[in-house]
C-alpha cells in the first residue's frame, strides 16, 4: 500500500488550568499514526528532535499537559507534529504562550 501523509492539526488551542499548568488541546485524526509536542522559547523555531517535549502520543490522544509552563515566567512557542504512517509528517500552526506585566499609565 502507498504511504499516507499525516493530516496537520488545524485546531490546536492552549488553555490555562491553574496558576502553574496549561494544556494543549486538539482534535485527533485517526489516519495519523500519532502526535509529538514541540516547545521552544524562540518564535518560528524549526521543530527538531531537540525541541520534542513529549514522547510519541497515540493517534487518539487529544491533549497534552504543560506542567509548570504557566508559572515559570518564560514565553513558550508550541507546534504539534502529526506523525504519518510512512508518509510525510505534518505540523500545526505555531501557538504562543506569553507572560507580560500590565503597568498603569498616568
Secondary structure as UniProt FT lines:
FT   STRAND          13..16
FT   STRAND          22..25
FT   TURN            30..31
FT   STRAND          34..40
FT   TURN            43..44
FT   HELIX           49..51
FT   TURN            59..60
FT   STRAND          63..66
FT   TURN            67..71
FT   STRAND          76..83
FT   STRAND          85..86
FT   STRAND          90..91
FT   STRAND          95..97
//
